[in-house]
Amino acid sequence: MYPSSLIKLIEQFRRLPGVGEKTAERYALLISESDTEDVTEFAQALLDVKQKLKHCRICGNLSEEEECDICRDTTRNHRQIFVVQSAKDILAMERTGEYQGVYHVLNGLISSGKGILPEDLNIDSLTERAKDAEEIILATSATLDGETTAMYLSRLLAQTAPDVLVTRIAHGIPSGGLLDYADEITLTHALTDRRKMGG
């Protein structure tokens, strides 16, 4: 039987997605055997994430400043907006090195089953940004909720910003696939082969 402090740490690691009993136990034992300095640094990194991170006031990406690095980058095309479900999708797209526009994070998807409505998402600021945009690329996942959200946004933008081209990423993302699980080549094809959305 482990001491209570170690049991508590194992329980905390088990709360992480994809971490089972054995893995949590391994992590906890590794921490117990590590130098105090390393553990302190690890603990501080956890605290920093909670205390320093906020959402960019423009796009909703994670940032330590009021505006994220991408929104502050004047070399990017601010008239092309890539709409994603979460901030981790931005990292996936940035790895391709193919996209030079900016992003908009919805922080979720419309889901009647989960009780998530359009007003629960970061949509109002997207319609405002769309007024100055040339193209809105909808990159929600190829799931039922992702498609529902894309169709809703397409119709909404057709009303609020009728002159803006609204496209949807295409080939390469399988039905039910999530953006952040796709590899760089697949994402590049999905971006290149995007299609126009109907109003």
C-alpha positions as a printed NumPy array, in Angstrom:
array([[  0.   ,   0.   ,   0.   ],
       [  1.371,   3.395,  -0.996],
       [  1.527,   6.383,   1.397],
       [ -1.48 ,   8.698,   1.154],
       [  0.494,  11.519,  -0.549],
       [  1.521,   9.154,  -3.355],
       [ -2.012,   7.776,  -3.679],
       [ -3.336,  11.333,  -4.043],
       [ -0.803,  12.059,  -6.776],
       [ -1.724,   8.842,  -8.624],
       [ -5.386,   9.872,  -8.436],
       [ -4.554,  13.282,  -9.908],
       [ -2.672,  11.764, -12.825],
       [ -5.573,   9.366, -13.446],
       [ -7.818,  12.378, -14.062],
       [ -5.846,  13.117, -17.24 ],
       [ -7.391,  11.756, -20.466],
       [ -5.834,   8.505, -21.651],
       [ -3.966,   7.891, -18.39 ],
       [ -4.809,   4.564, -16.75 ],
       [ -3.902,   3.145, -13.351],
       [ -0.473,   1.764, -14.344],
       [  0.599,   4.92 , -16.208],
       [ -0.576,   7.163, -13.358],
       [  1.373,   5.008, -10.92 ],
       [  4.507,   5.266, -13.104],
       [  4.18 ,   9.075, -13.341],
       [  3.693,   9.438,  -9.591],
       [  6.691,   7.242,  -8.774],
       [  8.819,   9.171, -11.26 ],
       [  7.865,  12.433,  -9.522],
       [  8.678,  10.941,  -6.095],
       [ 12.149,   9.951,  -7.331],
       [ 12.894,  13.273,  -9.075],
       [ 14.995,  16.123,  -7.688],
       [ 13.07 ,  18.71 ,  -5.655],
       [ 14.184,  21.374,  -8.14 ],
       [ 12.686,  19.446, -11.099],
       [  9.421,  18.83 ,  -9.24 ],
       [  9.196,  22.502,  -8.234],
       [  9.723,  23.517, -11.877],
       [  7.014,  21.063, -12.966],
       [  4.577,  22.367, -10.334],
       [  5.335,  25.971, -11.305],
       [  4.643,  25.193, -14.979],
       [  1.194,  23.879, -13.97 ],
       [  0.477,  27.008, -11.921],
       [  1.725,  29.313, -14.693],
       [ -0.688,  27.763, -17.189],
       [ -3.609,  28.489, -14.863],
       [ -2.459,  31.937, -13.759],
       [ -0.967,  33.412, -16.943],
       [ -2.983,  31.994, -19.835],
       [ -6.004,  33.87 , -21.134],
       [ -7.975,  33.977, -24.371],
       [ -6.887,  36.414, -27.086],
       [ -9.438,  39.243, -27.196],
       [ -9.538,  39.041, -31.015],
       [ -9.531,  35.365, -31.985],
       [ -9.953,  33.407, -28.726],
       [ -6.591,  31.615, -29.008],
       [ -4.592,  30.951, -25.838],
       [ -2.192,  33.753, -24.995],
       [ -0.359,  35.376, -22.1  ],
       [ -1.085,  38.807, -23.597],
       [ -4.367,  40.525, -24.507],
       [ -3.687,  39.564, -28.141],
       [ -1.958,  36.365, -29.294],
       [  1.23 ,  36.292, -31.382],
       [ -0.694,  35.402, -34.556],
       [ -3.153,  38.301, -34.249],
       [ -0.234,  40.682, -33.579],
       [  1.703,  39.45 , -36.627],
       [  1.363,  42.139, -39.318],
       [  2.86 ,  39.861, -42.003],
       [ -0.18 ,  37.549, -41.903],
       [ -3.334,  37.987, -44.008],
       [ -5.873,  39.359, -41.526],
       [ -8.636,  39.216, -44.146],
       [ -8.547,  35.402, -44.242],
       [ -9.941,  33.753, -41.093],
       [ -9.601,  30.031, -40.34 ],
       [-12.364,  28.98 , -37.927],
       [-11.526,  26.106, -35.562],
       [-13.166,  24.317, -32.659],
       [-10.354,  24.758, -30.138],
       [ -6.927,  26.325, -29.663],
       [ -5.173,  22.951, -30.155],
       [ -6.425,  22.951, -33.765],
       [ -4.378,  26.109, -34.397],
       [ -1.207,  24.293, -33.392],
       [ -2.064,  21.469, -35.802],
       [ -2.537,  23.919, -38.694],
       [  0.555,  25.962, -37.857],
       [  2.692,  22.81 , -38.111],
       [  1.869,  22.601, -41.828],
       [  3.501,  25.984, -42.5  ],
       [  0.992,  26.416, -45.351],
       [ -1.495,  28.849, -43.855],
       [ -0.652,  32.546, -43.556],
       [ -3.99 ,  33.976, -42.498],
       [ -5.391,  34.358, -38.967],
       [ -7.693,  32.203, -36.832],
       [-10.91 ,  32.248, -34.862],
       [-11.526,  29.791, -32.001],
       [-15.145,  28.806, -31.352],
       [-14.355,  27.033, -28.047],
       [-16.655,  24.15 , -28.865],
       [-19.3  ,  22.984, -31.336],
       [-23.068,  23.334, -31.493],
       [-24.493,  20.138, -29.996],
       [-28.167,  19.605, -29.223],
       [-27.288,  16.363, -27.416],
       [-24.932,  18.172, -25.046],
       [-27.112,  21.272, -24.773],
       [-24.503,  23.518, -26.447],
       [-26.224,  26.315, -28.355],
       [-24.752,  28.953, -30.716],
       [-24.848,  31.555, -27.942],
       [-22.557,  29.337, -25.851],
       [-19.784,  29.641, -28.451],
       [-17.442,  32.43 , -29.569],
       [-19.589,  33.338, -32.591],
       [-20.622,  36.996, -32.106],
       [-17.043,  38.221, -32.443],
       [-16.647,  36.111, -35.626],
       [-19.562,  37.885, -37.324],
       [-17.954,  41.212, -36.394],
       [-14.57 ,  40.167, -37.781],
       [-16.218,  38.805, -40.941],
       [-17.247,  42.325, -41.987],
       [-13.583,  43.129, -42.736],
       [-12.694,  39.686, -44.152],
       [-12.386,  38.336, -47.689],
       [-12.643,  34.647, -46.806],
       [-13.834,  32.622, -43.83 ],
       [-12.538,  29.026, -43.848],
       [-14.675,  26.719, -41.716],
       [-12.501,  23.959, -40.269],
       [-14.749,  22.322, -37.707],
       [-14.352,  18.529, -37.416],
       [-16.036,  16.13 , -39.848],
       [-18.427,  14.91 , -37.14 ],
       [-22.185,  15.495, -36.94 ],
       [-21.673,  18.398, -34.498],
       [-18.856,  19.783, -36.659],
       [-21.006,  19.707, -39.802],
       [-23.978,  21.203, -37.938],
       [-21.782,  24.049, -36.694],
       [-20.326,  24.657, -40.169],
       [-23.792,  24.808, -41.749],
       [-25.045,  27.175, -39.04 ],
       [-22.049,  29.492, -39.503],
       [-22.398,  29.384, -43.29 ],
       [-26.038,  30.517, -43.104],
       [-25.291,  33.128, -40.448],
       [-22.385,  34.625, -42.4  ],
       [-24.471,  34.67 , -45.603],
       [-26.826,  37.024, -43.751],
       [-24.354,  39.128, -41.762],
       [-21.466,  39.312, -44.258],
       [-22.923,  38.404, -47.695],
       [-19.864,  39.595, -49.657],
       [-17.447,  37.299, -47.805],
       [-16.411,  33.987, -49.384],
       [-17.213,  31.156, -46.951],
       [-15.358,  27.886, -47.605],
       [-15.08 ,  24.524, -45.857],
       [-11.927,  22.403, -45.629],
       [-12.276,  19.341, -47.837],
       [-10.285,  16.215, -48.799],
       [ -8.149,  14.354, -46.362],
       [-10.207,  14.725, -43.181],
       [-12.219,  11.482, -42.854],
       [-15.818,  11.496, -41.706],
       [-15.793,  11.725, -37.93 ],
       [-12.156,  12.871, -37.992],
       [-10.742,  15.508, -35.66 ],
       [ -8.461,  18.266, -36.967],
       [ -5.792,  17.961, -34.291],
       [ -5.308,  14.232, -35.046],
       [ -4.626,  14.783, -38.753],
       [ -1.053,  14.846, -40.053],
       [  0.513,  17.857, -41.8  ],
       [  0.095,  16.478, -45.359],
       [ -3.586,  15.662, -44.771],
       [ -4.216,  19.14 , -43.37 ],
       [ -2.401,  20.773, -46.294],
       [ -4.661,  18.907, -48.754],
       [ -7.726,  19.794, -46.702],
       [ -6.792,  23.479, -46.873],
       [ -5.882,  23.452, -50.584],
       [ -9.038,  21.564, -51.639],
       [-11.484,  23.585, -49.557],
       [-14.866,  24.23 , -51.142],
       [-17.305,  27.112, -51.127],
       [-20.184,  26.778, -48.664],
       [-23.75 ,  27.401, -49.811],
       [-25.648,  30.197, -48.112]])
